[in-house]
Structures are given as C-alpha cells and as structure tokens.
Amino acid sequence: MKQITIYDLLPLLKKGWVAMDDGGYWHVFDVKPILFKEYGLWGRDGEGFVYPLPKYVFNIAPFDGDWKDSLIKVEHKEEE
C-alpha cells in the first residue's frame, strides 16, 4: 500500500510552512519555524525547531533526506 507523502498534502494545506522532525513526523506552521542549536524541541543532536508551536502534526512518509533539510514553504497562486 502506497504511503501518503507531504507532496500529496501540500495542495490541501493553507499558506505556511511544513517541516519533518527527526522522528519522521511532519509539522505544519503558520510562519517559518526557527531552527536552533542546543534548545531544540525535536533534534536528538541538540538541534530542533523551537518557534512557533506547530498547528498540526502528520505521521506520513518521511522526507527523503535529512530532517533539517525538510522545511518547505506552502504557497498557492490563488492565495497571493
């Protein structure tokens, strides 16, 4: 069975940002999250997104790459 990816959900999400934590969960934010070293909420290596808190969390297919590179801006032409 094919697993849903973040790219399947992007057209359905409102304007904002998405990022995957190091556990493979996708988080949806209204504004661009900040990646901090040492004070991160999710990073086992001392890094993580700390602001703002996510609006939604999805357990879908993980990003094909490092979680630190998973940040995606969600925008739609009709919302501009």
C-alpha positions in Angstrom: 0.0 0.0 0.0 1.4 3.4 -1.0 2.0 5.8 1.8 0.9 9.5 1.6 3.7 11.9 1.2 4.0 15.6 2.1 3.8 16.4 -1.6 0.3 14.8 -1.7 -0.8 17.1 1.1 0.8 20.4 0.0 -2.1 21.4 -2.3 -4.6 20.8 0.6 -2.7 22.9 3.2 -3.2 26.6 3.8 -0.3 29.1 3.3 2.5 28.5 5.7 5.4 26.1 6.3 5.9 22.4 6.9 8.9 20.5 8.3 9.7 17.0 9.5 11.2 16.3 12.9 13.9 13.8 13.4 11.3 11.2 14.4 9.7 11.4 11.0 6.6 13.4 11.9 5.5 16.3 9.7 4.6 19.6 11.5 2.5 22.4 9.9 3.3 26.0 10.9 1.6 29.4 10.2 5.0 31.1 10.0 8.5 29.9 9.2 9.9 28.0 12.2 13.3 28.7 13.6 16.0 26.1 13.9 18.1 26.5 17.0 21.0 24.5 18.2 21.1 23.4 21.9 17.5 24.4 22.7 15.6 22.3 20.0 12.5 20.5 20.9 12.9 17.6 18.5 16.5 17.2 17.5 18.4 14.3 19.2 21.6 16.1 18.2 20.8 19.2 20.1 19.1 21.0 17.2 15.4 21.5 16.6 12.6 23.8 15.6 11.6 25.9 18.7 9.2 28.6 17.5 6.3 28.6 16.8 4.5 25.6 18.0 3.0 23.6 15.1 -0.7 23.8 14.2 -0.9 20.2 13.0 1.2 17.0 13.0 1.1 14.3 10.4 2.6 10.8 10.5 3.1 10.2 6.8 6.0 9.1 4.6 9.3 10.6 5.8 11.3 13.1 3.8 13.9 11.6 1.5 16.9 13.3 3.2 18.0 14.9 6.4 15.1 16.2 8.6 17.0 19.6 8.8 16.5 20.0 5.0 12.8 19.2 5.1 11.5 22.7 5.5 9.0 23.6 2.7 7.1 26.8 2.2 3.5 26.2 1.4 2.0 28.8 -1.0 -0.7 28.7 -3.7 -1.1 31.1 -6.6 -4.7 31.7 -5.7 -3.8 32.9 -2.2 -1.4 35.6 -3.4 
